[in-house]
Amino acid sequence: MDLYTFGTPNGHKISIMLEELNVPYNVKKIDILKGDQKSPDFLKINPNGKIPALVDGDTTVFETIAIMIYLADKYGMFLPRAGAARYEVLQWCMFQAAGLAPNLGQFGHFTVFAKEKVPYAIERFSAEVDRLFNVLDQQLAKGTFLVGDDYTIADIATWPWIEGYMSHYKQEIDVKKFPHLKRWYFEIAKRPAVQRGVKIPA
Ligand SMILES: N[C@@H](CCC(=O)N[C@@H](CS)C(=O)NCC(=O)O)C(=O)O
């Protein structure tokens, strides 16, 4: 398998998953700071021009959640094959990709990276991130992981974004407001595969 990636939360979702699966793969670095993701060769792999993407023989998959479902189904790990728990895991994956990631991305852009500080945008995305963290915290109060006591692709998808919030945006998770989120974050940070996955690409 070839993983086209860069050192961002979306890239780390897949490198962590592959490290957890402990299967061989080649890393193809796509430097998004240099614009490699918009090169004609890469656009043939992902017409949306974003990392990550996975090529496995004649199967090419882009969009992180689709890649994670592909890998989970291929290796029979981190996602139940059927039943209510499968859809519970998938619902938290969709929450991550459609809610958490876009809003954290906008939060980071307006609070950390934007040259012009726009108070309305900072307040809007800070409030939404706070609300989403509260949803996660309440869910994590119910069990060890996002869906009960099993570590699944919902956790693997969400963790790198919380890591990015702290490392790229230099923000703290307020332990008084989000004790369960913080406990979950440090629990997963201890996993050797996670520690390897966040270093990819070197
Ligand atoms: N929804 C996509 C998001 C992918 C994404 O936003 N990738 C970012 C890096 S974290 C990227 O490639 N940005 C470069 C660009 O937009 O040109 C997924 O889950 O795969």
PDBQT file of the ligand as one rigid body, heavy atoms in Angstrom, charges set to zero:
ROOT
HETATM    1  N1  LIG A 301     -12.139  15.850   4.449  1.00  0.00    +0.000 N 
HETATM    2  C1  LIG A 301     -10.773  15.558   4.069  1.00  0.00    +0.000 C 
HETATM    3  C2  LIG A 301      -9.893  16.689   4.548  1.00  0.00    +0.000 C 
HETATM    4  C3  LIG A 301      -8.474  16.568   4.032  1.00  0.00    +0.000 C 
HETATM    5  C4  LIG A 301      -7.690  17.853   4.296  1.00  0.00    +0.000 C 
HETATM    6  O1  LIG A 301      -8.266  18.900   4.641  1.00  0.00    +0.000 OA
HETATM    7  N2  LIG A 301      -6.361  17.792   4.127  1.00  0.00    +0.000 N 
HETATM    8  C5  LIG A 301      -5.535  18.963   4.322  1.00  0.00    +0.000 C 
HETATM    9  C6  LIG A 301      -4.394  18.682   5.304  1.00  0.00    +0.000 C 
HETATM   10  S1  LIG A 301      -4.977  18.352   6.945  1.00  0.00    +0.000 SA
HETATM   11  C7  LIG A 301      -4.894  19.386   3.002  1.00  0.00    +0.000 C 
HETATM   12  O2  LIG A 301      -4.502  18.550   2.213  1.00  0.00    +0.000 OA
HETATM   13  N3  LIG A 301      -4.764  20.699   2.792  1.00  0.00    +0.000 N 
HETATM   14  C8  LIG A 301      -4.093  21.244   1.655  1.00  0.00    +0.000 C 
HETATM   15  C9  LIG A 301      -5.011  21.986   0.727  1.00  0.00    +0.000 C 
HETATM   16  O3  LIG A 301      -6.212  22.122   1.039  1.00  0.00    +0.000 OA
HETATM   17  O4  LIG A 301      -4.539  22.458  -0.310  1.00  0.00    +0.000 OA
HETATM   18  C10 LIG A 301     -10.346  14.213   4.679  1.00  0.00    +0.000 C 
HETATM   19  O5  LIG A 301     -10.876  13.853   5.742  1.00  0.00    +0.000 OA
HETATM   20  O6  LIG A 301      -9.519  13.510   4.075  1.00  0.00    +0.000 OA
ENDROOT
TORSDOF 0
